[in-house]
């Protein structure tokens, strides 16, 4: 894989993968052939995560090529990221708790030399478990892992190395090209047995040997009898999804964030008078593949937005946004809705400051999210069963009846 952080590269990768997105994907998707061969998976996640390429575009292209029945498994995998985002959007306190736990564990690392040494061996790929150490090297060097390897990695981290899952999620978030708060945090909780209470994921040597193409066979090295983790906290209440604010037209400024970098798809032509890009609120390791991809993706989107709307693009920090908006003579700042996470927390403060100045922030929500996020009230099954109807309503499948 060549990870080029542009929309053009994402569309090229989609075109390369498209012939394999049907039954071939369903049959071979679980095999991790290693970083030299990603032909059996799309590897579109770094582009999808930032919406350099959107879910609607990917699903529409796959449906046109294969139809729903043949491509159902791939479409479900695209929807999994949306499910995690929707689940967290309905329970935002979950991420705040994780962040508090992560910070507390970082402090514990400084004080506990034994934990520090164990963590260092894992993070440096020096555990002596060949598969795990290879995944660490791949993660650090490429910023990406096959989904099956991510599950194995998390399980080994939690149940064999006996390290806090929050530190593992933090490690992933700092290195993955496609890290987003929802998928990362909740997937680690799922492996640990916390997302679905009592149901965890155990990495097994036989499964790794079979699905790594025989590259690894960690027999006798893994704890294959570990019990799921538990936590003494009540279930979080589901917060109904608020209606997205509307932009009723008129002159405005546009703010680009790393959460949605396809501004050309918004119907705002002739209304955009100024554009700003917010640097990624990333915790990626400096000059890592993830940090470079993030910076490149923002630069690509800024250039495309400027060319599309015919307006220069400025670079501003969150603290600078109110003053910048005033300097442009605008009172409305339009952006794509940002799911729960670091950038959303920044924009919450920005919105309050704009309101105090008599301005407003309008966060536009894409139809894909508007239809799928509310379905994340429980497990993935509810969303999965409604996918055909959602696809029909969005008009992504020309052959689908208009069911909704």
Backbone torsions as a table, in degrees:
resi	resn	phi	psi	omega
1	UNK	NA	140.1	171.9
2	UNK	-113.9	113.7	-173.7
3	UNK	-90.9	94.5	179.8
4	UNK	-104.6	121.0	-170.6
5	UNK	-84.2	57.8	177.6
6	UNK	-131.8	157.5	176.3
7	UNK	-63.1	-39.8	-179.3
8	UNK	-59.3	-42.3	179.6
9	UNK	-67.3	-37.1	177.6
10	UNK	-64.2	-42.0	178.1
11	UNK	-66.6	-35.3	177.1
12	UNK	-65.8	-42.1	177.7
13	UNK	-62.8	-40.1	177.5
14	UNK	-60.0	-45.1	-179.9
15	UNK	-62.7	-37.8	179.0
16	UNK	-65.9	-39.6	-175.1
17	UNK	-82.4	-24.3	-170.0
18	UNK	-49.7	-43.2	179.7
19	UNK	-61.9	-20.3	-174.9
20	UNK	-103.0	6.3	-170.9
21	UNK	-83.6	-2.3	-178.5
22	UNK	-95.4	-124.0	-175.9
23	UNK	-65.5	-30.9	178.9
24	UNK	-61.3	-40.3	178.2
25	UNK	-65.3	-45.7	-178.5
26	UNK	-59.7	-35.4	-176.4
27	UNK	-80.7	-29.4	-169.2
28	UNK	-119.9	1.8	-169.9
29	UNK	-65.5	-26.5	-175.5
30	UNK	-81.3	-6.9	-176.5
31	UNK	-89.4	127.7	176.7
32	UNK	-101.3	98.0	-178.6
33	UNK	-78.4	-8.9	-178.8
34	UNK	103.5	169.2	-173.4
35	UNK	-63.9	-16.3	-179.2
36	UNK	-82.8	-8.2	-176.2
37	UNK	-147.1	103.2	177.1
38	UNK	-116.5	29.1	-174.9
39	UNK	-70.1	-19.8	-175.6
40	UNK	-93.6	-2.2	176.9
41	UNK	-131.0	162.8	-175.4
42	UNK	-76.2	-34.5	-174.8
43	UNK	54.6	28.5	-180.0
44	UNK	-85.5	-6.5	-169.9
45	UNK	-57.1	-38.0	178.9
46	UNK	-61.8	-34.1	178.7
47	UNK	-79.2	-41.8	178.7
48	UNK	-64.6	-39.5	-176.8
49	UNK	-57.7	-33.5	-179.0
50	UNK	-102.5	3.1	-176.7
51	UNK	54.5	35.2	162.9
52	UNK	-62.0	-36.1	168.3
53	UNK	-124.4	134.5	-174.1
54	UNK	-93.1	159.6	178.0
55	UNK	-58.9	-41.1	-179.4
56	UNK	-60.8	-41.6	179.5
57	UNK	-63.0	-45.1	-177.4
58	UNK	-65.6	-48.4	-178.1
59	UNK	-64.1	-41.8	179.4
60	UNK	-61.6	-42.3	-179.8
61	UNK	-65.7	-41.6	-179.3
62	UNK	-67.9	-41.5	179.1
63	UNK	-64.4	-40.6	-179.9
64	UNK	-63.6	-31.4	-177.9
65	UNK	-85.5	-39.4	-169.6
66	UNK	-120.4	-22.2	-171.8
67	UNK	81.4	162.9	-171.7
68	UNK	-66.8	-43.7	-174.6
69	UNK	-60.0	-48.1	-178.5
70	UNK	-70.1	-32.6	-174.4
71	UNK	-100.2	7.7	-172.9
72	UNK	-56.9	-43.8	-176.7
73	UNK	-64.2	-41.8	179.0
74	UNK	-66.5	-42.5	179.6
75	UNK	-61.8	-38.7	176.9
76	UNK	-62.0	-38.3	179.1
77	UNK	-66.0	-37.2	174.2
78	UNK	-61.8	-41.0	-177.3
79	UNK	-70.4	-23.8	-179.7
80	UNK	-58.3	-43.3	179.4
81	UNK	-61.6	-38.7	178.0
82	UNK	-67.1	-38.9	177.5
83	UNK	-59.7	-48.3	179.7
84	UNK	-59.7	-42.7	179.4
85	UNK	-63.0	-44.9	179.5
86	UNK	-63.7	-41.4	-179.8
87	UNK	-59.4	-43.7	-179.0
88	UNK	-73.4	-33.9	178.5
89	UNK	-61.9	-32.6	179.7
90	UNK	-84.0	-11.1	-179.8
91	UNK	-139.0	61.0	-172.3
92	UNK	-61.2	-23.5	-179.4
93	UNK	-64.6	-21.7	-180.0
94	UNK	-60.4	-43.1	-177.8
95	UNK	-71.5	-35.2	177.6
96	UNK	-63.8	-38.3	177.6
97	UNK	-66.6	-43.2	177.6
98	UNK	-59.9	-43.4	-177.9
99	UNK	-64.1	-40.2	177.3
100	UNK	-64.1	-41.7	178.2
101	UNK	-63.6	-42.3	-178.6
102	UNK	-61.3	-44.7	-179.5
103	UNK	-65.2	-41.7	179.0
104	UNK	-63.7	-39.7	179.6
105	UNK	-69.2	-32.7	175.5
106	UNK	-61.7	-41.9	177.3
107	UNK	-65.6	-38.1	179.0
108	UNK	-64.7	-36.5	177.4
109	UNK	-58.2	-39.3	-179.4
110	UNK	-65.6	-31.9	-174.3
111	UNK	-94.4	-24.7	-174.0
112	UNK	-105.5	101.0	-176.4
113	UNK	-64.5	-36.0	-179.8
114	UNK	-64.5	-47.8	177.0
115	UNK	-62.1	-39.3	-179.7
116	UNK	-59.6	-45.0	-179.7
117	UNK	-66.5	-42.3	179.3
118	UNK	-63.9	-41.8	178.2
119	UNK	-63.9	-43.9	-178.2
120	UNK	-61.3	-42.1	179.0
121	UNK	-60.8	-41.1	179.3
122	UNK	-68.7	-47.7	-175.6
123	UNK	-67.9	-24.5	179.5
124	UNK	-96.7	0.8	179.9
125	UNK	66.9	44.2	-177.7
126	UNK	-125.1	38.4	-177.1
127	UNK	-85.9	-19.5	-174.0
128	UNK	87.9	-5.9	173.7
129	UNK	-91.1	105.6	-167.6
130	UNK	-55.4	-44.5	-177.9
131	UNK	-64.5	-46.2	-178.7
132	UNK	-61.8	-45.6	-178.9
133	UNK	-64.0	-34.7	176.6
134	UNK	-68.0	-37.1	178.2
135	UNK	-66.7	-37.1	176.3
136	UNK	-61.6	-44.8	179.5
137	UNK	-62.0	-43.1	179.0
138	UNK	-64.9	-42.6	-180.0
139	UNK	-62.3	-46.3	179.9
140	UNK	-68.1	-38.3	-174.9
141	UNK	-83.5	-33.8	-175.2
142	UNK	-112.9	-23.6	-178.4
143	UNK	77.4	19.2	-176.0
144	UNK	-152.8	146.6	172.8
145	UNK	-137.6	147.8	171.5
146	UNK	-57.4	146.7	-176.6
147	UNK	-58.8	-38.3	179.6
148	UNK	-65.4	-39.5	178.2
149	UNK	-65.2	-33.7	177.3
150	UNK	-63.3	-41.6	179.0
151	UNK	-65.9	-45.9	177.8
152	UNK	-59.6	-46.5	-178.7
153	UNK	-56.5	-51.8	-177.6
154	UNK	-61.2	-40.4	-179.1
155	UNK	-66.0	-43.9	177.9
156	UNK	-62.8	-43.5	179.5
157	UNK	-56.8	-47.2	-173.6
158	UNK	-78.9	-49.3	-166.7
159	UNK	-98.9	-25.3	177.7
160	UNK	-98.0	-47.3	179.9
161	UNK	-83.5	-14.2	176.7
162	UNK	57.5	45.9	177.3
163	UNK	-105.5	151.4	-179.9
164	UNK	-59.5	132.9	-178.6
165	UNK	-62.4	-30.7	-179.3
166	UNK	-63.2	-36.1	177.9
167	UNK	-70.4	-33.1	175.7
168	UNK	-67.6	-43.0	177.7
169	UNK	-63.1	-38.8	177.4
170	UNK	-64.4	-41.1	178.7
171	UNK	-62.0	-45.8	175.9
172	UNK	-59.0	-47.0	-174.0
173	UNK	-61.7	-29.8	-178.7
174	UNK	-79.9	-15.1	-173.3
175	UNK	-120.6	-25.4	-174.4
176	UNK	-75.0	134.5	174.4
177	UNK	-61.6	-31.6	-173.3
178	UNK	-108.6	17.5	-176.0
179	UNK	-61.7	127.9	169.0
180	UNK	-134.1	151.3	-172.1
181	UNK	-56.4	-39.9	-175.0
182	UNK	-71.3	-58.1	-177.4
183	UNK	-59.4	-41.2	-176.0
184	UNK	-68.6	-54.7	-176.3
185	UNK	-63.6	-47.3	-173.8
186	UNK	-74.9	-30.7	176.3
187	UNK	-66.3	-40.2	175.8
188	UNK	-63.9	-39.7	177.2
189	UNK	-64.1	-37.2	179.4
190	UNK	-64.5	-46.6	178.5
191	UNK	-59.0	-40.8	-176.9
192	UNK	-69.9	-18.0	-177.1
193	UNK	93.4	16.8	-178.0
194	UNK	-99.5	-29.3	-179.6
195	UNK	-69.3	-51.5	170.8
196	UNK	-108.6	102.8	-171.3
197	UNK	-50.8	125.9	175.9
198	UNK	84.4	-5.2	-179.6
199	UNK	-114.2	104.7	-177.9
200	UNK	-113.2	175.5	178.3
201	UNK	-116.9	119.0	179.6
202	UNK	-105.4	123.5	173.7
203	UNK	-70.4	130.2	-179.8
204	UNK	-121.3	140.5	-175.7
205	UNK	-57.6	-40.7	-178.9
206	UNK	-63.6	-41.7	-179.8
207	UNK	-66.3	-41.1	178.9
208	UNK	-65.3	-43.9	179.2
209	UNK	-60.8	-43.4	-177.0
210	UNK	-70.6	-40.6	-173.5
211	UNK	-98.9	8.0	171.0
212	UNK	-108.6	15.2	-179.1
213	UNK	65.4	24.8	-180.0
214	UNK	79.8	6.0	-179.4
215	UNK	-67.3	-32.9	-177.9
216	UNK	-130.9	149.6	177.7
217	UNK	-152.5	77.0	-172.7
218	UNK	-81.7	50.7	-179.4
219	UNK	-64.3	132.4	178.2
220	UNK	80.5	1.8	-177.2
221	UNK	-106.9	-11.6	-173.9
222	UNK	-112.1	148.8	172.1
223	UNK	-85.1	103.2	-176.4
224	UNK	-100.0	11.5	179.7
225	UNK	-124.8	11.7	-176.8
226	UNK	-64.6	147.3	176.9
227	UNK	-87.9	155.2	177.9
228	UNK	-64.9	155.1	174.4
229	UNK	-73.3	162.7	176.3
230	UNK	-139.3	161.6	177.4
231	UNK	-143.2	142.6	-176.0
232	UNK	-95.7	66.0	178.4
233	UNK	-135.9	143.8	178.5
234	UNK	-70.2	152.9	177.1
235	UNK	-57.5	141.5	179.8
236	UNK	-74.1	139.6	176.5
237	UNK	-69.9	150.3	177.6
238	UNK	-86.4	121.4	177.9
239	UNK	-91.2	118.5	-179.4
240	UNK	-55.3	142.9	-179.5
241	UNK	-70.6	122.7	-179.8
242	UNK	-71.1	151.9	174.7
243	UNK	-63.8	139.2	178.2
244	UNK	-73.5	139.1	177.2
245	UNK	-64.7	153.1	-178.6
246	UNK	-107.2	147.7	170.5
247	UNK	-105.3	114.3	-173.7
248	UNK	-91.5	20.0	177.8
249	UNK	96.8	171.8	-179.2
250	UNK	101.9	167.3	-177.9
251	UNK	-63.4	144.0	-178.5
252	UNK	-160.4	171.1	172.6
253	UNK	-108.0	154.8	-177.6
254	UNK	-116.3	132.1	176.2
255	UNK	-112.6	124.0	176.6
256	UNK	-97.1	132.5	173.2
257	UNK	-126.6	165.0	-177.0
258	UNK	-65.2	-13.4	-178.2
259	UNK	-75.4	-20.6	-177.6
260	UNK	-155.8	103.8	-173.6
261	UNK	-116.1	39.8	172.8
262	UNK	-126.7	64.3	-174.9
263	UNK	-65.6	-22.3	-178.5
264	UNK	-62.9	-22.1	-176.5
265	UNK	-82.4	-7.5	175.4
266	UNK	-83.6	140.2	-178.1
267	UNK	-83.1	75.6	-174.7
268	UNK	-129.4	12.6	-177.5
269	UNK	-59.3	130.8	179.3
270	UNK	89.0	-10.6	-177.8
271	UNK	-103.1	-24.0	-175.7
272	UNK	-77.7	119.1	-179.2
273	UNK	-108.0	-14.3	179.1
274	UNK	-158.1	149.3	179.7
275	UNK	-133.2	137.5	174.1
276	UNK	-132.2	149.9	175.7
277	UNK	-117.3	132.7	179.9
278	UNK	-94.2	121.3	178.5
279	UNK	-54.1	146.2	-177.9
280	UNK	-59.5	131.5	175.7
281	UNK	-84.0	69.3	-171.5
282	UNK	-106.3	151.4	173.6
283	UNK	-110.6	18.7	-179.3
284	UNK	-60.9	148.9	176.6
285	UNK	-61.2	129.7	-178.5
286	UNK	-53.4	136.6	178.8
287	UNK	61.8	17.8	174.1
288	UNK	-80.6	165.7	175.1
289	UNK	-53.1	-38.6	-179.6
290	UNK	-65.5	-43.9	-179.7
291	UNK	-65.2	-40.4	-179.7
292	UNK	-68.5	-38.9	178.9
293	UNK	-65.2	-42.0	180.0
294	UNK	-59.7	-49.2	-178.6
295	UNK	-64.0	-41.3	-179.4
296	UNK	-67.1	-38.0	179.3
297	UNK	-64.6	-41.9	178.0
298	UNK	-64.0	-41.8	179.4
299	UNK	-64.5	-41.2	178.9
300	UNK	-62.6	-45.2	-179.5
301	UNK	-65.7	-39.5	178.8
302	UNK	-61.4	-43.2	-179.8
303	UNK	-65.7	-42.2	179.3
304	UNK	-66.1	-42.5	-179.9
305	UNK	-63.6	-43.1	-179.9
306	UNK	-61.7	-43.2	179.8
307	UNK	-68.6	-39.7	-176.3
308	UNK	-68.9	-44.5	-175.7
309	UNK	-95.8	-7.5	178.6
310	UNK	69.0	35.2	-176.8
311	UNK	-134.1	138.6	176.5
312	UNK	-64.9	152.6	-178.2
313	UNK	-114.9	126.0	178.2
314	UNK	-98.0	162.3	175.5
315	UNK	-113.6	121.1	-176.0
316	UNK	-132.4	151.4	170.9
317	UNK	-87.0	168.3	179.3
318	UNK	-59.6	-40.5	-179.0
319	UNK	-66.3	-25.9	-176.9
320	UNK	-87.3	-10.7	-172.7
321	UNK	-60.4	-48.9	-178.0
322	UNK	-58.1	-44.3	179.9
323	UNK	-66.5	-40.3	179.1
324	UNK	-62.2	-43.7	-179.6
325	UNK	-62.0	-41.8	178.2
326	UNK	-63.7	-40.5	178.8
327	UNK	-61.9	-30.7	178.7
328	UNK	-80.9	-5.5	-179.6
329	UNK	72.3	27.3	-178.1
330	UNK	-115.3	152.3	177.6
331	UNK	-119.5	-0.5	177.9
332	UNK	-124.6	125.8	177.1
333	UNK	-114.7	117.1	-178.7
334	UNK	-101.9	137.5	175.3
335	UNK	-148.3	165.2	172.0
336	UNK	-76.8	143.1	-179.6
337	UNK	-58.7	134.5	-179.1
338	UNK	-102.2	121.1	177.6
339	UNK	-63.8	166.1	-178.7
340	UNK	-52.0	132.4	179.5
341	UNK	158.6	-167.4	-174.3
342	UNK	-58.8	-45.4	-178.3
343	UNK	-68.4	-39.9	178.2
344	UNK	-60.8	-39.7	178.3
345	UNK	-64.1	-38.7	176.8
346	UNK	-63.9	-45.0	-175.5
347	UNK	-71.2	-23.5	175.8
348	UNK	-61.8	-42.4	177.1
349	UNK	-68.3	-41.4	178.6
350	UNK	-60.3	-43.5	-179.4
351	UNK	-59.6	-41.7	179.4
352	UNK	-64.8	-41.6	-179.9
353	UNK	-67.3	-38.4	177.7
354	UNK	-64.6	-42.4	179.8
355	UNK	-60.3	-39.3	178.7
356	UNK	-64.6	-25.4	179.6
357	UNK	-93.4	3.9	-178.7
358	UNK	81.1	16.4	177.1
359	UNK	-111.8	174.7	179.6
360	UNK	-145.1	153.5	176.0
361	UNK	-105.7	124.8	179.0
362	UNK	-111.7	111.3	-178.3
363	UNK	-99.1	105.0	-177.3
364	UNK	-77.1	133.8	179.8
365	UNK	-106.1	131.7	179.2
366	UNK	-71.6	149.9	-178.2
367	UNK	-60.1	-34.9	178.0
368	UNK	-56.0	-48.0	179.4
369	UNK	-69.8	-39.6	-176.0
370	UNK	-61.4	-33.6	-179.1
371	UNK	-87.7	-32.1	-172.8
372	UNK	-96.1	-35.2	-178.8
373	UNK	-55.0	-44.3	-178.5
374	UNK	-64.6	-13.4	-179.3
375	UNK	-86.7	0.3	-176.9
376	UNK	-94.4	36.2	-178.8
377	UNK	-77.0	-23.5	-179.4
378	UNK	-136.5	-132.1	-179.5
379	UNK	-78.6	176.5	-176.1
380	UNK	-68.1	-23.5	-174.0
381	UNK	-56.6	-41.3	-178.8
382	UNK	-60.2	-44.8	179.4
383	UNK	-67.9	-41.8	-177.2
384	UNK	-59.3	-42.4	-177.3
385	UNK	-70.4	-22.2	-179.5
386	UNK	-92.8	-4.7	-176.0
387	UNK	-56.9	-46.0	-179.3
388	UNK	-57.6	-41.1	178.5
389	UNK	-65.9	-39.6	178.5
390	UNK	-65.0	-42.9	179.2
391	UNK	-61.5	-41.2	177.8
392	UNK	-64.4	-43.1	-178.5
393	UNK	-64.7	-34.5	178.7
394	UNK	-78.4	-9.9	179.8
395	UNK	71.9	28.5	-176.2
396	UNK	-84.5	-19.8	-177.9
397	UNK	-119.7	106.7	-178.7
398	UNK	-58.1	-25.0	-177.2
399	UNK	-87.4	-10.4	-174.3
400	UNK	-80.1	138.7	172.9
401	UNK	-68.7	150.8	-179.8
402	UNK	-82.1	87.6	-171.5
403	UNK	-78.5	-25.9	-173.2
404	UNK	-115.6	NA	NA
